[in-house]
């Protein structure tokens, strides 16, 4: 896919890590960030986010760098996005649109495509003005509202709402099917553990290591959208299934959480939860906050929980010691090198036996 050039924009209230993460998101969406502009303000302007004067400077910078794409480090309100587009005359992509674009590119299964399309429609509906808006401009690069279904539809708001209702009905069928599968597994004596964590924390690699599977592993954000379930071969012949789910990220768009309800239910109905964190990232506390925010919203924090610090093969012994002090209950592993995997299986087995005793 051709690389586009763009400018990253935000306000000084946001941390350096958040800008770095948005750059990675942009790269995942095939965008090269030519320059980052940070407006020194703690509160966004309600009309223009970074202020009208700064927008005019931004427009000039776009002309200088010969780019028509501006990426905001934050989520924009519909009126802010329209006002910014009116002044700059450029294509505006906020953080939510960026994430939706990545999800659209990575959706492979029918279920994944349905969930992504629903999220896109819910997000873009309040951003449409007038009628006959083409929601599926598949050409034109990131933020062009392309959907994974590869259909060009002229949609007004009424037909969009009808489409949203249709997709919700389809996903209700998916949820019912998943419920039947869960009940079937439960009747056969299987318990289920679910892997959750920040995007690209190595959950799929950990799944492969624990289940001796060969699930596709890619070193990029949101490579896993659909739940993947495999059997864990445990000592004693215990029946345990391990499910990998979609990764979380800070300020995960509410539209995605709503649309991926069928997927996130795998976490709600799990018997135990394994939280996977990337030990090689310096902003590990941001990972924890983002993951626990979603787990709290799902009301699952009372379930048995194991915290795993993955990718210890990428850190120094000194950092590993600091992490051991900061997270005394966590297990440090390397899914790639298969370091401490037996220890993790032992912890899983211990919780498994406790659950059987309770039941």
Order of alpha helices (4+ residues) and beta strands (2+ residues): beta-alpha-beta-alpha-beta-alpha-beta-alpha-alpha-beta-beta-alpha-beta-alpha-beta-beta-alpha-alpha-beta-alpha-beta-alpha-beta-alpha
